[in-house]
């Protein structure tokens, strides 16, 4: 699971491993996680335990039971398994090695059963901190909870960047097939992969945009912001001036740069703009320093959930918007477009779905708090709300 600021929302826990997946054995191994009093380390391959200790799996299993109620059963569902609980269910994937030890385990966002749409929506009101939810059907508002309140949204800001890039393509300033070399000065921290690629690697605008959305690649986002131009992106998020790159945000959040952060906070927009060259000249911090507690959450990107649905509406038809469906189960919908974002204390999920009867819905939900937010709880509430819109 990511614990890096300005990252995409990744679901729960995933450790990739090679091995065999024998249906009966895998089903039994998955059920054992929820029926045993204690999860044992020797159920897992060493390659798994090097990345995730058995105690963390125990914690996640406990969270699922606490949220969804008592475990009931595990049933195959295609290449995955549906884990059924008293008050909900979850899709899981599991991979075993030839000796039956777990090498890969993936729990998707849990689904907590809701009596109806209104009860699913009302559940968000119980969360601490600041919460905003907006739901539109065919472009018309259905319900709203503080939907006009700007909150920090993490990587969901990349919808504004994508809107600006798309406009640049419409005006023929660039094209999806234009090639841009990977600029080492624009390499950022994860999420994403481009920070590890060779300097000067040639990629098309389409490739950068697809990585920016599907993997929430921060380096791709910064290069696309450069391509569109900061002023052009600010037109889609006017309260965010200057509109920071992810690299600039990381540098400002670095505790070693506290004096620079204090100056940035005290300055007006024009003087902040003048500081950017100084910020860009500083090295990136270590990503691990952002994984524990919220840091400088005013150094962020602020949007209302209503604005995010508006931004999503203009780009949802792009094919790469469906590569990563987020917490939605793609099989439930004719089409899914998704972008989410998070850092400690910040979480947003924005999804455009088209039901089997061709009704379109946009659901955007943001949660901000001065302490770590419970991602599993939020995923469950959000997926429950989405599930009530399927018919």
C-alpha positions in Angstrom: 0.0 0.0 0.0 1.4 3.4 -0.8 2.5 5.6 2.0 3.9 8.4 -0.1 2.4 11.8 -0.3 0.8 13.0 -3.5 0.2 9.4 -4.5 -2.6 7.6 -6.2 -5.1 5.6 -4.2 -4.0 2.0 -4.3 -6.3 -0.6 -2.7 -5.2 -2.2 0.5 -2.3 -4.6 0.1 -0.6 -6.2 -2.9 2.5 -8.2 -3.1 3.3 -9.7 -6.4 4.8 -13.2 -6.6 5.1 -16.0 -9.0 3.5 -19.4 -8.2 0.6 -21.6 -8.8 -3.0 -21.0 -8.0 -4.9 -24.2 -7.3 -8.5 -23.2 -6.8 -9.4 -25.5 -3.9 -6.1 -24.9 -2.0 -6.2 -21.1 -2.6 -9.8 -20.9 -1.5 -8.9 -22.8 1.7 -5.8 -20.6 2.3 -7.9 -17.5 2.0 -10.6 -18.8 4.3 -8.0 -19.7 6.9 -6.9 -16.1 7.2 -10.4 -15.2 8.6 -11.1 -18.4 10.6 -7.8 -18.9 12.5 -7.3 -17.2 15.8 -3.8 -16.2 14.8 -2.2 -15.7 11.4 1.1 -17.6 11.2 4.2 -16.4 9.4 4.9 -19.8 8.0 1.7 -19.5 5.8 3.6 -17.0 3.7 6.6 -17.2 1.4 9.8 -15.4 2.4 9.4 -13.1 -0.6 6.0 -12.0 0.8 7.2 -11.5 4.4 10.1 -9.4 3.2 7.6 -6.8 2.1 4.7 -7.3 4.4 4.9 -9.0 7.8 2.2 -11.4 9.0 1.2 -8.9 11.7 0.2 -6.4 9.0 -2.0 -9.1 7.3 -3.5 -9.8 10.7 -4.3 -6.1 11.1 -6.0 -5.8 7.7 -8.0 -9.0 8.3 -9.1 -7.5 11.6 -10.1 -4.3 10.0 -12.2 -6.1 7.4 -14.0 -8.1 10.1 -14.6 -4.9 12.2 -16.0 -3.1 9.2 -18.0 -5.9 7.5 -19.0 -8.2 10.4 -18.3 -11.9 11.0 -16.7 -13.9 8.2 -19.2 -16.3 6.4 -17.6 -17.8 3.3 -15.2 -17.6 0.4 -16.5 -18.4 -3.1 -14.6 -18.3 -6.5 -15.6 -15.5 -8.8 -13.7 -15.7 -12.1 -9.9 -15.5 -11.3 -10.7 -13.9 -7.9 -12.6 -14.9 -4.8 -15.6 -13.2 -3.1 -15.1 -13.1 0.6 -18.6 -12.8 2.3 -19.2 -11.3 5.7 -22.3 -10.6 7.8 -22.6 -7.0 6.5 -20.7 -6.9 3.3 -18.2 -8.6 1.0 -14.8 -8.1 -0.6 -13.0 -9.3 -3.7 -9.7 -10.9 -3.1 -6.8 -12.4 -5.2 -4.4 -14.9 -3.8 -1.3 -16.6 -5.3 0.4 -19.7 -3.8 3.8 -21.2 -4.4 4.1 -25.0 -5.1 4.3 -25.7 -1.4 1.0 -23.8 -0.7 2.6 -20.7 0.9 1.1 -17.3 0.0 3.3 -15.3 -2.4 0.6 -12.8 -3.4 -2.4 -11.3 -1.7 -4.7 -8.5 -2.8 -7.9 -7.3 -1.1 -9.9 -4.8 -3.1 -12.0 -2.0 -1.5 -14.6 -3.6 0.7 -18.3 -3.3 0.0 -20.5 -2.7 3.1 -24.1 -3.4 2.3 -26.4 -0.3 2.3 -30.2 -0.4 2.6 -30.5 2.3 0.0 -28.8 5.3 -1.6 -29.7 7.8 1.1 -28.4 5.6 3.9 -25.1 5.1 2.0 -24.8 8.8 1.5 -25.7 9.7 5.1 -22.9 7.4 6.4 -20.3 9.9 5.3 -21.7 12.5 7.7 -20.3 10.4 10.6 -16.7 10.8 9.7 -14.5 13.2 11.7 -12.7 16.1 10.2 -13.9 17.8 7.0 -15.9 15.7 4.5 -17.4 16.6 1.1 -19.5 14.4 -1.2 -21.1 15.2 -4.5 -23.2 12.9 -6.7 -24.6 13.9 -10.1 -26.8 11.8 -12.4 -26.4 12.6 -16.1 -24.8 15.9 -15.2 -27.5 17.0 -12.7 -26.8 17.2 -9.0 -28.5 14.4 -7.0 -27.1 15.1 -3.5 -24.3 17.2 -2.0 -22.5 17.4 1.3 -20.4 20.5 1.6 -19.8 20.1 -2.1 -18.8 23.8 -2.5 -16.1 23.6 0.2 -12.6 23.5 -1.2 -10.5 20.7 0.4 -7.1 19.2 -0.3 -7.5 16.4 -2.8 -4.0 15.0 -3.4 -3.3 13.6 -6.8 -6.8 14.2 -8.0 -5.5 17.6 -9.0 -4.1 15.8 -12.1 -7.6 16.1 -13.6 -6.9 19.9 -13.9 -3.6 19.2 -15.6 -5.3 16.7 -18.0 -8.0 19.3 -18.9 -5.3 21.8 -19.8 -3.4 19.3 -21.9 -6.6 18.3 -23.7 -7.3 22.0 -24.4 -3.8 22.4 -25.8 -4.5 19.4 -28.2 -7.8 21.0 -29.3 -6.0 24.2 -30.1 -3.2 22.3 -31.9 -0.5 23.5 -29.6 0.5 19.8 -29.2 -0.8 16.4 -30.1 -1.3 13.0 -28.4 1.5 11.6 -30.6 4.0 14.4 -29.9 7.2 13.0 -28.3 8.7 14.6 -25.3 12.0 13.4 -23.8 12.1 12.6 -20.1 13.6 15.6 -18.4 15.7 14.6 -15.4 15.1 17.9 -13.8 11.4 17.1 -13.7 11.8 13.7 -12.0 9.7 13.6 -8.8 9.0 11.1 -6.0 6.6 8.2 -6.4 3.8 7.3 -7.0 4.7 6.3 -10.5 7.6 4.7 -12.4 9.1 7.4 -14.6 11.4 8.7 -11.8 13.3 5.4 -12.4 13.5 5.6 -16.2 16.5 6.7 -18.2 17.0 10.4 -18.6 15.9 11.5 -22.1 13.6 8.5 -22.7 11.2 9.5 -25.5 7.5 9.2 -24.6 4.4 10.5 -26.4 2.1 13.0 -24.7 -0.5 10.2 -24.7 1.9 7.9 -22.7 2.6 10.6 -20.2 -1.1 11.4 -19.7 -2.0 7.7 -19.4 0.7 7.2 -16.7 -0.4 10.4 -14.9 -3.9 9.1 -14.6 -3.7 5.3 -14.4 -0.6 5.1 -12.1 -0.8 8.7 -10.8 2.8 9.1 -12.0 4.1 12.3 -10.4 6.9 12.8 -12.9 4.4 12.5 -15.7 2.2 15.0 -14.1 5.0 17.6 -13.7 6.0 17.2 -17.4 2.4 17.5 -18.5 2.0 20.7 -16.4 5.1 22.1 -18.1 3.7 21.2 -21.5 0.3 22.9 -20.9 1.8 25.8 -19.0 1.2 26.7 -15.3 -1.2 29.6 -16.2 -3.3 27.3 -18.4 -3.6 24.7 -15.6 -4.6 27.4 -13.2 -7.6 28.3 -15.3 -9.0 24.9 -14.2 -8.0 25.4 -10.5 -7.9 29.1 -10.0 -7.6 29.1 -6.2 -4.3 27.1 -6.6 -1.8 29.9 -7.5 0.9 29.2 -8.2 -0.2 25.8 -9.3 2.6 23.7 -7.8 4.3 20.7 -9.4 4.5 17.6 -7.3 8.3 18.2 -7.0 7.8 21.7 -5.7 5.2 20.4 -3.2 7.6 17.7 -1.9 10.4 20.2 -1.5 8.2 22.6 0.4 7.0 19.8 2.7 10.5 18.7 3.5 11.1 19.5 7.2 14.7 20.6 6.3 13.1 23.5 4.3 11.0 24.9 7.1 12.4 28.5 6.7 11.5 28.4 3.0 8.0 27.0 3.8 7.5 29.8 6.3 8.5 32.4 3.7 6.2 30.8 1.1 3.3 30.9 3.5 3.8 34.5 4.3 4.2 35.7 0.7 1.5 36.7 -1.8 1.0 35.0 -5.1 3.5 37.1 -7.0 6.3 36.6 -4.5 5.5 32.9 -4.3 6.0 32.7 -8.0 9.4 34.3 -7.6 10.3 31.6 -5.0 9.7 28.7 -7.4 13.1 28.9 -9.0 14.7 28.6 -5.6 12.4 25.7 -4.7 13.3 23.9 -8.0 17.0 24.2 -7.3 16.7 22.2 -4.1 17.1 18.4 -3.9 14.1 16.1 -3.4 13.7 14.7 0.1 13.5 11.1 1.0 10.0 9.7 0.3 9.9 7.9 3.7 9.6 11.2 5.6 6.0 11.6 4.3 4.6 8.2 5.3 3.7 8.6 9.0 1.8 11.9 9.9 0.3 14.7 7.9 2.8 17.4 7.0 2.1 20.9 5.8 -1.3 20.0 4.4 -1.8 23.6 3.3 0.8 22.8 0.6 -1.6 21.0 -1.5 -4.2 21.4 -4.3 -7.7 22.5 -3.3 -10.9 21.8 -5.1 -14.5 21.2 -4.3 -16.1 17.9 -5.1 -18.4 19.7 -7.5 -15.4 21.1 -9.4 -13.8 17.7 -9.6 -16.9 16.2 -11.2 -16.9 19.1 -13.7 -13.3 18.4 -14.5 -14.0 14.7 -14.8 -16.9 15.3 -17.1 -14.6 16.9 -19.7 -12.1 14.0 -19.8 -14.0 10.9 -18.8 -14.3 9.7 -22.4 -10.6 9.4 -22.9 -9.8 5.7 -23.1 -6.9 5.7 -20.6 -9.3 7.1 -17.9 -10.6 3.5 -17.6 -7.2 1.7 -17.2 -7.5 2.0 -13.4 -11.1 1.7 -12.2 -10.2 2.7 -8.6 -12.6 1.1 -6.0 -15.4 0.5 -8.6 -15.8 -3.1 -9.8 -15.5 -2.6 -13.6 -17.8 -5.6 -14.3 -20.7 -3.7 -12.7 -20.6 -0.9 -15.2 -20.6 -0.2 -18.9 -17.6 2.1 -18.4 -15.6 3.5 -15.5 -13.4 6.6 -15.4 -11.4 7.2 -12.2 -8.9 9.4 -10.5 -8.1 9.5 -6.8 -5.5 11.1 -4.6 -4.1 10.9 -1.1 -1.5 11.8 1.4 -1.6 11.4 5.2 -4.7 13.3 6.3 -6.0 13.8 2.8 -8.1 11.4 0.6 -10.2 11.9 -2.5 -12.0 9.5 -4.8 -13.6 10.8 -8.0 -15.3 8.3 -10.3 -17.4 8.6 -13.5 -19.5 5.5 -14.1 -22.0 4.6 -16.8 -24.6 2.0 -15.7 -25.8 -0.9 -17.8 -29.0 1.2 -18.6 -26.6 4.0 -19.9 -27.2 6.4 -17.0 -24.0 8.3 -16.2 -23.0 9.2 -12.6 -20.2 11.2 -11.1 -19.3 10.5 -7.5 -16.6 12.6 -5.8 -15.8 12.4 -2.1 -13.0 14.1 -0.1 -11.9 13.6 3.5 -9.4 15.9 5.3 -8.3 15.6 8.9 -5.4 16.7 11.0 -4.5 13.1 11.7 -4.2 10.0 9.5 -7.6 9.1 7.9 -8.9 5.6 7.8 -8.6 4.7 4.1 -10.3 1.3 4.5 -13.3 2.9 6.2 -13.6 5.6 3.4 -13.2 3.0 0.6 -16.0 1.0 2.1 -18.3 4.0 2.4 -17.5 5.1 -1.1 -17.9 1.6 -2.7 -21.2 1.2 -0.9 -22.5 4.5 -2.3 -21.4 3.5 -5.8 -23.1 0.1 -5.5 -26.5 1.8 -4.9 -26.2 3.4 -8.4 -25.8 0.3 -10.4 -29.4 -0.3 -11.5 
